[in-house]
Amino acid sequence: MLSEMKSDEFDYVFKIMDESFPNTEMRVYEGQKNLLLEDKYSIIVKRNDSGDIQGFISCWDLTDFKYIEHFAVDKNQRGNNIGGKMITEFCKSQNRPVVLEVEFPEDDMSIRRIGFYERNGFLMNEYDYLQPPMRKGNDFLPLKIMSTPRSITEKEFKTLKDDLYNVVYKYKK
C-alpha cells in the first residue's frame, strides 16, 4: 500500500533518487527538500511489511493532470515487480490522467524504461518538449511525455507544458 512520506524519511528517499537519476534530471538536495513546502507537491512511498521504504513517487497536482516527477525503487529491491505494483496502484488512485517525462528511446536503458511504462498503461505522446534545467549550469533536456489512461490532446499538452514550466520548474522566459 502506498502512503505519504514522513518528513524525517526525506534523506532516504533522496538517496534512492540520487542513485536512480542523473543530475540533469534532479535538483540538488536543498532544492529537492524545499519542494516539500509546495502545496501541490508530495512524495508517496511504498513500504514492506517491516515499514522500510522500498520505493517512492514524487508528484505534482497540476491543472488537468497528476504529474510524476520522479519514480524509483530502491536498487536492492528491484526485479520483484515492486515498481509495477506501485505505478498501477498510484494511477488507479488518481481522479485525472497521469503524465510523466521520459528520455528519447536511444539506448537500452531508456528503451526498457519506456517499455515498463507502456506495459503499465502509459502511451507516448508525440509533442516536442524540452525540460527546463533542474540545476544551474545544465541545458534544456529534450524529453517525451507519456500519459495514462489515454493520449493527451494538443490543447492539453499546451496547458501541461505551461504548468510544468511555471509550477514545477519555475522557469522564467
WONORDA-V6859 format. One record per residue. RES is the residue in one letter. PHI is phi in degrees with one decimal (none if undefined). OMEGA is omega in degrees with one decimal (* if undefined). D_FIRST is the distance of its C-alpha to the first C-alpha in whole Angstrom. Layout:
# WONORDA-V6859
RES_PHI_OMEGA_D_FIRST + RES_PHI_OMEGA_D_FIRST
This chain:
# WONORDA-V6859
M_none_179.2_0 + L_-86.8_178.8_4 + S_-148.9_177.3_7 + E_-65.7_174.9_10 + M_-71.5_172.8_12 + K_-83.1_-174.1_15 + S_-58.4_-179.3_18 + D_-77.6_178.5_19 + E_-98.0_-175.9_17 + F_-58.2_-177.0_19 + D_-58.5_179.4_21 + Y_-68.0_178.1_18 + V_-62.9_178.9_17 + F_-63.3_177.5_20 + K_-60.9_177.3_21 + I_-61.0_179.7_19 + M_-60.4_-177.3_20 + D_-63.3_178.7_24 + E_-79.1_-172.2_23 + S_-106.0_-173.3_22 + F_-127.6_172.0_24 + P_-70.4_-176.3_28 + N_-64.7_176.4_29 + T_-69.8_-176.4_30 + E_-114.4_177.0_27 + M_-153.0_178.0_26 + R_-81.5_171.2_27 + V_-69.0_-175.3_29 + Y_-48.4_-175.7_27 + E_-62.5_179.2_28 + G_-63.8_179.5_28 + Q_-68.6_-179.2_24 + K_-65.5_179.6_24 + N_-64.0_177.8_26 + L_-63.2_179.6_23 + L_-61.7_177.8_21 + L_-84.1_-179.0_24 + E_-79.9_180.0_24 + D_-62.8_-173.6_23 + K_-89.1_-175.1_22 + Y_-109.8_174.8_20 + S_-151.8_174.7_16 + I_-122.0_179.4_14 + I_-106.7_-178.8_10 + V_-122.1_172.9_9 + K_-112.1_-179.2_6 + R_-115.7_172.4_7 + N_-84.2_-176.9_9 + D_-63.0_178.4_10 + S_-87.1_179.4_13 + G_91.0_179.3_11 + D_-77.5_179.6_12 + I_-71.9_177.5_11 + Q_-101.7_-178.6_11 + G_-172.0_-178.3_11 + F_-149.0_171.2_12 + I_-131.6_172.4_13 + S_-100.0_-170.9_16 + C_-148.3_-179.6_17 + W_-127.0_170.1_19 + D_-89.9_180.0_20 + L_-108.0_-173.7_24 + T_-52.8_-175.4_26 + D_-118.0_-170.9_25 + F_-139.0_164.1_22 + K_-100.6_-175.9_19 + Y_-107.2_174.9_20 + I_-88.7_178.6_18 + E_-83.9_177.7_20 + H_-137.1_177.7_18 + F_-147.3_-179.3_15 + A_-155.5_175.1_16 + V_-110.2_176.6_14 + D_-50.1_-174.2_16 + K_-58.9_179.0_19 + N_-81.4_-177.5_19 + Q_-110.0_-175.0_16 + R_-68.3_177.9_17 + G_89.5_-179.3_18 + N_-113.3_-179.0_15 + N_63.5_176.6_14 + I_-64.1_-178.9_11 + G_-61.7_179.0_12 + G_-61.8_178.6_13 + K_-65.7_179.7_9 + M_-61.9_-174.7_8 + I_-67.5_177.5_11 + T_-64.6_180.0_11 + E_-61.7_-179.2_8 + F_-61.0_-176.7_9 + C_-64.1_179.0_13 + K_-66.0_-177.6_12 + S_-84.2_-176.9_11 + Q_-93.0_178.8_14 + N_-104.3_179.4_18 + R_-153.0_177.4_20 + P_-60.5_178.9_20 + V_-111.1_178.8_19 + V_-127.8_174.9_21 + L_-155.6_178.9_21 + E_-104.8_174.8_24 + V_-135.5_175.1_25 + E_-70.9_173.0_28 + F_-63.2_-179.2_31 + P_-76.4_-173.8_31 + E_-112.7_178.2_34 + D_-143.7_-175.8_33 + D_-56.6_-176.6_30 + M_-65.6_-179.5_27 + S_-67.5_176.9_27 + I_-64.8_178.0_28 + R_-64.4_-179.2_25 + R_-63.7_178.4_23 + I_-62.0_177.1_24 + G_-59.6_177.1_24 + F_-59.2_-179.2_20 + Y_-65.1_177.8_20 + E_-63.4_177.7_22 + R_-63.7_-179.1_20 + N_-105.3_169.0_17 + G_92.9_180.0_19 + F_-85.1_178.8_21 + L_-119.2_177.7_25 + M_-80.0_174.8_27 + N_-100.4_-170.1_29 + E_-96.5_-177.8_33 + Y_-77.8_175.6_34 + D_-70.6_-176.1_35 + Y_-147.5_174.8_33 + L_-120.4_177.2_34 + Q_-77.9_175.6_31 + P_-61.3_-179.7_33 + P_-59.1_178.2_33 + M_-93.5_177.4_30 + R_-137.9_176.3_33 + K_-59.4_178.7_36 + G_91.5_178.1_38 + N_-89.2_178.2_36 + D_-93.1_170.5_37 + F_-60.2_-176.0_35 + L_-116.4_177.6_33 + P_-71.5_-179.2_33 + L_-134.3_174.4_30 + K_-114.7_177.4_29 + I_-105.3_173.3_27 + M_-111.4_-177.6_24 + S_-145.5_174.3_22 + T_-145.2_11.5_20 + P_-92.5_-176.3_21 + R_-147.7_171.3_25 + S_-69.2_179.2_27 + I_-105.0_179.7_28 + T_-78.8_177.8_32 + E_-61.6_178.4_34 + K_-63.3_177.8_34 + E_-63.9_178.7_31 + F_-61.5_179.3_31 + K_-62.0_177.1_33 + T_-64.8_178.6_31 + L_-59.1_-179.2_28 + K_-60.4_177.1_31 + D_-60.1_178.2_32 + D_-62.3_179.9_29 + L_-60.5_-177.7_28 + Y_-65.3_-173.6_31 + N_-85.1_-174.0_32 + V_-85.6_-173.6_28 + V_-79.6_-173.1_26 + Y_-95.4_-179.0_29 + K_48.7_-178.2_32 + Y_-83.5_177.2_34 + K_-106.5_-178.7_38 + K_-72.3_*_40
